[in-house]
Amino acid sequence: MTENKNVETILKNGDKALSGMPYLYRSKGLPSEVYDVRMREDINGELLNLAIADTVIRYPYFGVRFIEKDGDFYAVRNEMKLEAHHKDGFIPLGGHSNNYHLMGVTYWEKSLKLSFHHGLTDGRGAKTFLETLLRFYSDYKNADMVEYEQIREEHHLLASELSVAELTDPCEKKYELNGKSMKIEGLSDKGYKLPETKNKDDHRRYEISFSQKQFMDACKSIVASPITYLSILMSRGIKEISLDCDKTIVSNFPMDARHILGCDDTFKNCVKSMTLPYGREEENLSDSEIAAKYKRLLNAQKEHDHCAKEFNNINMLLSVIGHFHSFAGRQKLLGFMENLALDTYLISYIGQFDMPGELVDEVHLYSNCSSGLVLNMTCQSGKFIIDLTQDFSTDKYVNALRKQFEKAGIDLVVSDEIIFETPFDELSEIITSPADTGEQVRDMLDKFVAAAKATSEAAKERAEAAKNMSPQITALYYDAASGTMKSFDPTKNTQEEMQKLVENAPSLFIS
């Protein structure tokens, strides 16, 4: 087997999780994100495990476990195997249930589920793992047993393509800005919030499938990308059924920022958030005009400075987190991220999958880690799939989308409502750092206050307010809009202030 010494050394010594940090301090753990693959034939578990072993050799970053030290998490080589579990469901990640792996594989009859932890990777990274896994599985399935050793050797040779760039963390440096204006005309600062988000319930999902050709023909007719056309249809559908809506409908998109930031090969989290508005102006435009406007807005949000500033803001948050040297302290500091819900909804489109069409019928993507209304779209074997998920009970949004597709002449197949959940991680099992004492918390706050004072004159008022407050870690929070730490007004109810923060929280942590 060919080994990349640099990669091996990094994983042996521990690769600090920076970009994944916002996902690692949840009070109950973080639910898994899941690729649910529907195969055309029953799955051979023995061959699947052979393919998993080969895939981990090619991509050793996905074969790691996390260790925790002084509140920080490090990815290290996991000596225990990543194996497929023969069960109809999921396996919790990060603990003993899955040999401490952050990737999980389960299979049952024709269903293959790949779970992944956002603290380890994002949708694109897991997509690469899944595509390789199924390609390797196909190699074994289409061969005689006497050929298995040759196939294994061919797969292992691909490890020579390993590069340390695959372990690059987009949050390990501050990005230089080109000096271009950050202001983008036409974006909405605050969008319409779905009223149902106030009444959280079980997570539920609708599976929607439709022809790739039909949908792409419709996209081409108005010169729109699949994700912008879906945004037009969903936003218009919400607008038509929301009679009380006096605000702009806002769709949010996670964008792969790898190329823009020069991290093309990394498998770590490298996404930023983009938005598109649907308000009074868009209601009076044709579909072609909306598509042209959306293209301009998305291109503007993809500019280097816009992306770099957002990641610099994340880096600043990470530096603040670094003042607290325990898991418990950081967990309290990041408590505001527990129930973030975006205005108005989220769309994710990972792109077309490269999988053996003779084996794979369709691919689904879903999780209960995001609040509100979420549309995850995939494309495989000549059809698009949308998994529409929500944590409230109503069918009006799926029906609103169905109506817009019917108007566009695109045939849909929509499932019944599916109540589901993906398991929380088991990272609590590996926590070793003791909780910070009150004295330590005060010392950390004092250090932060001193740093804030040294930064600028504008920080003095915030620093003084923080110093006078109760030494609760949650007294401080990070405001991504300004790129600064802020403190709650000590004259106001802290719980109420926290609620306002959650309601107005930035979207840069949602992927």
N, C-alpha and C positions, 0 to 999 in steps of 0.2 A: 504493500500500500504506500502510495506517495503521500508524504506529510509536508505541510507548510509549517516550518519551524516557528515562524513569527506568530501564526495563529495559535499553534500549540502552546507556545510560551505565554501568550496573553491569557488563554483560557485556563492554563495551569495556575497562574498567579492571581487571576481574578480580574474580570473586565467590569469596571464600575458602570452601573445602570444609571445614566443621566437622563436621556430622552424618555425612558420608561418610568422615571420617578413619580410623576403625577398619578400613576395608576397603582402604586405600590403601598399606599397608606390608608386604604379604606377600612372602616371600622369592622365590616363583616367580610372583608376580602373583596375582590373584583370578580364579577361573573365572567365566564369564558365567552369569547367570540367563537362562532362555529361556522365552518364550511360543511354543509350537509350535501353529500354527493349521492345522487340516485343512479345506481348502476343498472345495466341491462341484464346482468346475470348475477346469481348468488356469488358472494365473495369467498375466495379461498384464503382462509386465515394464515395458513403456513406460508403461502407465497407473499401475502401481504407483509408478514413479519420479515421475510427476506428483503423485500423492497424497502421497508422502514430502515433496516440496518444499513443498507447501501446509501440511502438518502442522507442519513446522519453522518456517514463518512464523508460524503460530498459537502454537506453543510453542517460542520461541527457546532456552529453557533446555536443551532436548534436542538442540540443534544446536551444542553447545559442544565444545571440547577442553580438556584440563587442561594447565596449565604448572606447573612446580615451582620454587620459590625458597626457599632456606634451610629446606628440609624441609617447607614448606607447599605445598599444592596450591590452584590457583585455576582456576575455570571462566571461560573467555573465548570470545567469539564465534569460531567456526570458519569461516573464509572458504572452506574446501574443502567440496564438496557431500557430504551424506549420501545415498548411493546404494544401491540394492538390488543384491546380488550373485547372479547366476544360478548357483547351485551347490547340490548336495545335501549340506548340512552347515552349518557355522558360520563366522563370521569373527572373529578375535581383535579385541578392543576396545582403544582407547586409543593405538594405534601406527599405523605407516605402512600396514598391511594394510587399515585401514578409514578412511583419511584422518584419523586421530587422533580419531575420534568415539567416544563412550561408549555409543552405541546402534548396533546393527548389524541389517541386514535381509538375509536370504537367502531365495531361493525356488527351488522345483523342482517342476514339474508342479502338483499340488494342495496342496503344502506351503509354508506361509509361516512363517518363524522370525524372531521379534524378540528379539534379545539385548540385555541391558542390564547396566550395571555398578552394583553396590550403592554404590559411592563417589559416584555421580551421583544415583540415585533408588532408591526402593523399589518393591515390587510394585504398589501403588496408582498411583504416578506413571506407571510404564510401562504400566499398564492404560489410563489415560486416553489416552496417546499411541497405543496400539494401536487402541482403539475409534475414535478420530478418523481414524486412517490408513485403516481399513477402511471407514468411512463415506464418506470422500473418494474412495476407490477405487471404491466402489459408485456414487457420483455420476457419475464418468467412464465407468464401464462401461455404465451405463444411458442414456447420452447419445450423440448423434451428434457426429462430429468438429467440426462447425461450431459446436457449443454449448460446446466446451472452454474458450474464452476467457471466456465468461460465467460458467461454473462456477468457473474460477480466480479471477475477481474476487469472486464470492460467498464463496469460501473465505477469500480474503485480507481481506475485510471483517471476518471474525471476529477478526482481530488487534486490533481496537479493544477487545476484551474483556480484553486483556492488563492485568495488574496487577502492581505490584512485590511484592505479597503472595505471588505464585507463587514468588518467590525467597527468601522468608523461611526462615531457618535456625533450627530449633527448639533448636539448641545455642548460640545467640548471646547468651543471657541466663541469669541465675539466676532461678529461679521462686520466688515467695513461697509459703510453706506456710500452710494455713488452721488448722493446729494440731490436726488430727484424728489419732487414734491410727493408727499404721502397722501394728500387729499384726493379722493376719487369722487367726482360729481356723479350723482345718481344713485348712490347707495343709501339705504335707510338705516339710521342709527338704532331705532327701536321698532320692532314689528308687532304684529297682532299675536297675542298669546291665546292658544286654543283654550276655551273655558273648561274643557274636560280635564286639563292637566292639574286642576286644583283637587280633583277627586281620584287619587291614585288607586289602582286595583291590580289584579293579576295581569301579568304580561300576556298578551294575546297576539296572534299572527294570522295574516291572510296570505296564502300563496297565489300569486298571479302570474300566469304564463301567456305569452303571445308570440306571434311569428316575428323572427328577426327581419325577414324581407319586408313584411308589411310595415313594420315600425321604421326601418331604415329608409324605405321609400317616402314615408311621411316626413322624416327628418330632412331628406334631400330636397323635398319640394319647397321647404322654407329656409334651407341652408342652415340647419341647426344640428348640433351634436346630440347624441342620445340623452345626455344628462340635462341639457338646456331644454330640450323638447319635453322631457318628463316634468321638469320644473314648471314649464308653462301650463301643462295640463293639470298638475296637482294644485298649483296656486290658483288657477282659474276656478277649479272645482271647489276649493275652500271658500273663495270669494263669493261664489254664487249661493252657497248654503249658509253663509255667516251674515245674516241680516243685521246683526249688531256691530259688525266690523267697521270701524272708522279709521283703522290704521292699515299700514301697508303689510301685505303678506310677505314674509321673508323666508326663503329657502336657504339652507346652509349646506355647504359641501366640504368634506375633507379633501384636500388636494395634496398629491404627492409632490413634495418640494425637493426631492433628491437632486435632480438635474440643476435646478436653479442655485442650490447651495453648494454644488460640487461634491455631492455625496452619492453619486449614481449607483454605486455597488453595495451600499449598506443594506443590511437586513433589519436594522433598528428602526424605531419609530421616527418617521420623517414626514409628518403631515402638518399642514396648516389649514385654517378654516377660511372659506370664502362664502359670500352671500349674494343673493339675487333678489331684487324687489319686485313685487307685483302690486301696484297701487292704482290710483286714478289715471295716471298717465298711461300705464300699460293696458288698462281696460279699453282705451281708445285707440290702441295700435293694432295693426294686423299681426298675425303670427310671424311673418317674415320680418317685420319691423322690430318686434320684441326679440326675435332671435339675433338680429344684428346688434341691438342694444346690449343683450346679454353677452354676446361675444366680446364686445368692447369692455364691459365691466369685468369679465373674467380675466381677460388679457391684462388689464390694469392691475388686478389683484395678484397676478403672477409675476409682476415686475420684481426684480431682484431686491430693491430696497424695501418693498412692502413685505416680502417674505423674510428678509434678513432682520427687519425690525421686530417682527413677531417672534422669531427665534431668540433674538437678543433679550426680549422681554421674558421669555421662558428661562433663559440663562440667569437673569436677574433674580427671578423667583427661586431658582435652584441655589443661588448664592445665599439668599435669605434662609432657606431651609437648612443650609449648611451650618448656621449658627446653633442649631439644636442637634445634640449628639445622642439622641435616643429615638427609637421607633415611635414610642408613645408621644414624644414631643412633636415630632413631625406630623403624626397622625392628627393631633389636635390642630396644628397650624393649617393643615389642608382639609379640615373638616367641611369647609364651604363647598368642596367639590362633590360631596356625597350625592346630591340630588339635583345636579345641573339640568335644566331644561331649556332648550333653545327656542327663541321666537323665530318662526312659527313651526318649522319642521326641519328635518334633516334628510338629505339624499346622499347615498353613497353608491358610486358605480366603479367597480374595480376593473372593468374592461373585459374583453373576451378571453376565455380560458383556452389554453393550448393543451388539450387532453385527447386521448384516443377516442374518437367518436364511436367506434364499434363497442366500446366498453361503457362510456358515460352518456347518460340520457340528459341530466340536468344538474345544476349546482345551485344550492341555496346558501344564503349568508344571513345570520341573525344572531341576536344576543339580547339579554335583558339588562345590559350594563348601561344603556342609554334611556333617558326618560323622554316622555312625550311621543310624538309621531315620527317614525323613522321609515324611510323607504330604502332598502338595500337591493340594488339591481345587479344581476350577473347575466352573462351571455355564454351559451354553450350549445353545440349540436343544433344550430339553426333556430334557436328560440331564446328570447329574453325571459328572465324570471325576476319578479319583484316580490320580496318578502316584506310586506307592510306590517310593522310592529307598533304596538302602542301599550301603554300601561294604564288604560282606562277602558270602560265598557261602552262602546257604540259602534255601529257599522256605517255611520253616515259618511266617514271620510273615504272608506274603500268604495262605497257606492258613488260618491262624488267623482272619484277617479274613474270608476267604471263608466259613468255617464260621459265623461270627456273622451274616453277612448272610443265609445260608440259613436259620438259625434264626428270623430276623426276617421271613422270607418275601419278601425283596427279591432279584430276579433280577440276577445279575452276569455280565458278560463280562470275562474276565481274559486278558490276552495272555501269550505265552511270555516268558521272561526276556530283557531287552534290555540288553546291555552297551554302555555309552555313556560319553562324556566331553564336557564343554563346555570350550572353550579358555581358557587363562590369558590375562590381559590383557598388553599390551605397553607398560605404563607405564614400564618400565625404560628405554625409548628416550628419554624426555623428562627424565630425572634430570640435573640440572646441579650440584647442591650437592656439594662435596667432603666426604668423611668427616671427622668430628670427630677432632681429635688427642687423645692421652691427656691432655694438659694442659687442653684444652677440656672433656673429659668430667669431669675432677676439679673444674674450676671450676663446671660445671653442677651436679654433685652437691653441692658446698659451698653453692651458692646455695639448692638445694632443702632441704638440711639446715637452713640458717639459717631458711628460711621455715617449715619444719616445727616448729622450736623455738619460733618466735614464735606459732604457731597455738594451741598448748595445752600444758599440762604433760604430758599423756599422750603427746605426740609425742616427748618428749625421749629416751626410751629407744630408740625406733625410729630416731631421728635419729643417736644415738650409735653404734648398731649399724651403720647404713649407712656412717657416716664411717670406721669401722674396717675395713670390708670392702674387698676388691679393687675397684679402680675399673672394674668391669664394669657396663655399663648394665643388664644383666639381673639385677643384684643387688637392684634395686627392682622392685616390681610393685604394681599397683593392685587393691585389694580392694573390689569394688562393694558387698558386704554391709555393710561398715562405712563406706564412703565415704572411705577413707583410703589413703595409700601405705603399704606394708609392706616390710620387708626380710627376706631369707632369714637363717636362723640361721647365722652364720659358723662355728659348731662342727659343722655337719652337712654332708653331701654336697650340694653345690648342685644337681647333676643330679637327685638324688632329690627334693629340695625342689621343683624345677621340675616334675617329673612329678606330684607331689601337687597342685601348683597347677593344672596342665592338667586333672587328673581332677576337681577341685572348682571349676573356673572358672565364673563367673557366666554366665547366659544372655542378658544384656542386649544383647550384640552380635550375636546370631543372629536373622535375619529370614527 
